């Protein structure tokens, strides 16, 4: 769903993933990254940045172990934006 956003028609991807964040708190790191990846693949870089920042803030609040996933992926996003531009 997040890897091929152009093929997903009629599904509201963001609410689906956000409901997963509430349900599967142990997978929050992967879900935040998947949501940001969904926006990146649609070239919605500002929304992707907002998702990463929201994810980092929530992960730091609950002190999950997946923080490094966010930081690495967040940096990777900015590298790709500069390459894309």
Long-range contacts (C-beta under 8 A, 24 or more apart in sequence): 1-38, 2-34, 2-35, 2-37, 2-38, 2-41, 3-37, 3-41, 4-41, 5-38, 5-41, 5-42, 6-42, 13-38, 14-38, 25-62, 28-55, 28-58, 28-59, 28-62, 28-64, 28-66, 29-55, 29-59, 29-64, 29-65, 29-66, 29-67, 29-69, 29-70, 30-66, 30-69, 32-58, 32-59, 32-70, 33-69, 33-70, 33-73, 36-73, 36-77, 37-73, 40-77, 40-80, 43-84, 45-77, 45-81, 48-77, 49-74, 49-77, 52-77
